[in-house]
């Protein structure tokens, strides 16, 4: 699979922007399902015409179709390049023209008269001063741009360009100004079309500044691939980029998440062409290291910057510190802070926010809060980013109460939440299954004056995906597109993850292919998302191939990469491979990052490896990392399965003392543990506690309590819980019914067992092998083989849709099951799930 889907990290000559998804993509053979009521209720209240961004963008000019013949590239002639516009530079006629245009009603005759007056067409031609008039034209266009009259400025430019005999009034300065103006106004396609037309007409003013202006316009509007296309065309035409051009394109590469070797190639080409980098160049390069956690590369650029004679400024230190933070290296981030202070640069709010993020990311929340307190002591007021980072950190650790305390403190301090805050709250409620609260936050976004951004939609996709709600995933994606958002790399990554979590692995791979078809460059996060999808399917062979390809492509694996490989081994039951990778982590061959130790705990618990789980947990604690809800749930789970009640309770007490809020998974593990113990009634007590806390139980919760009563022969109590299960809107599954069938059959109540099967079919739940195995096996164990054969003979009347060959399979079981009058326990919901 990896061989079929793997692609180069850098795609040659990307085409103009095109739609990434077709509306029918997710359901090509049928009408896409409507949104489920949860999401639809909110959307019906919204204005369908709300436009958050451009849904349909005008076609981008195709630079590959340009004519190869062109005039010599000129030089930039604007002496005020880079300086703010001032009307004092205009002549009296120019000033009069500008004011007339600003106050005119834009009638054609009036406009022509104003422009004719500017260029002196009413005067004797010999009096025409090209240099002076040219300077006035440039000043008027700049002035109109300053007053936000971009369309009028373009009209002035076109009037002069199309007027016979006035060609010499326009040069590269004017072109660069107009394109920059259009870019700032968001009219990138208009700027691109203008550039294209001028190029085809052989306009002499297409110089390095015009190219750079168009590259900047594309980049500042997020149209990165177009910016790269213009840059490549510029080089093909022999137009040498300036320092500004290189700085812009390096920033574009960083924003796109290009592999480091590609970014470094541009940087080396820059130096090779004789263009010396400046401090901004080095800061941009360090910033480009954020996305791929390239802290070693960032450190090398930082040292090269100092060797080149540049003194790192506050931006440099803050950026380097942020790279270490995003790479999960808070200690190195602290060293940057010390060096920063040594150079006499005092930390700003940006510095502290990066430090708080670094520690919160690794679950070191006490330290993160201490930095917040230091800020306040130094008179630096925490801002929305400070509070949102802390809120996200507590949410990730499962400390919901602490997260909400941060939120309340934020509001009390008069700090209004922004879209990042709302996104964090959506994630928190969504991860806990509190979808109603989540949608309330989504509605609050609009009430607060904010608008959902791409992260909002990606968060909703991720939340519904990890909950297995594939219909919601598809619905949210459609609404996202209707709201004007175009899928980009992070959206594709989220969709791949969401569908794989829903069990729709083939759909996840289709999304991956669509991403490649959309010419979106995969980066480290893409590979990691792809690996995570492979891991859920236990496809470890392809996971190893992808890892090898990453290394070949110069894409450096990180802790998430190896974490996915661990999960792939675990899901494939490749225990020895998992242990070998664990040894590399413990030995330091692979850095024992917090994420990797956490993954070792999770996969060892999942594989029911008690010693390995405890070893990973002890190593995790020994390194001083703070255990979050996921890790603690893994420990409760394995102790619960092993019936080690004392240690399970120790973990629960630790959770409560640490302020970690028990989740549904925590309760399910405890209910499982008690359902198999003498204190089995405790499982229902926990269910009541769960409901009392407003946490909605899932099918596993109810199945566990039903099993607890069925295994003790208390079918009346089990039926009561079954009724309550439906009352709370939880749909029984095959495991639920199979538990009843097995329990009735074990008590020789075969009529009741068959009644359950009939009811099960009527409810639209298909019986599986375990359903019929229980009835046939208990007939045989109770020395009633003839009745088992009769049941099998009449099975198709009970279940007309039974699969072909099922009767033959069951007849084979009648000769294998040993006779016994001992009542055995029905299989657990987890064991039945494995059988299914």
Secondary structure by P-SEA (a helix, b strand, c coil): cccccccccccccccccccccccccccccccccccccaaaaaaaaccccccccccccccccccccccccccccccccccccccccccccccaaaaaaaaaaaaccccaaaaaaaaaaaaccccccccccaaaaaaaaaaaaaaaaaacaaaaaaaaaaaaaacccccccccaaaaaaaaaaaaaacaaaaaaaaaaaaaaaccccccaaaaaaaaaaaaaacaaaaaaaaaaaaaaacccccaaaaaaaaaaaaaacccaaaaaaaaaaaaaacccccaaaaaaaaaaaccccaaaaaaaaaaaaaaacccccaaaaaaaaaaaaaaccaaaaaaaaaaaaaacccccaaaaaaaaaaaaaacaaaaaaaaaaaaaaacccccaaaaaaaaaaaaaacaaaaaaaaaaaaaaacccccaaaaaaaaaaaaaacaaaaaaaaaaaaaaacccccaaaaaaaaaaaaaacaaaaaaaaaaaaaaacccccaaaaaaaaaaaaaacaaaaaaaaaaaaaaacccccaaaaaaaaaaaaaacaaaaaaaaaaaaaaacccccaaaaaaaaaaaaaacaaaaaaaaaaaaaaccccccaaaaaaaaaaaaaaccaaaaaaaaaaaaaacccccaaaaaaaaaaaaaacaaaaaaaaaaaaaaacccccaaaaaaaaaaaaaccccaaaaaaaaaaaaacccccaaaaaaaaaaaaaacaaaaaaaaaaaaaaacccccaaaaaaaaaaaaaacaaaaaaaaaaaaaaacccccaaaaaaaaaaaaaacaaaaaaaaaaaccccccccccaaaaaaaaacccbbbbcbbbbcccaaaaaaac
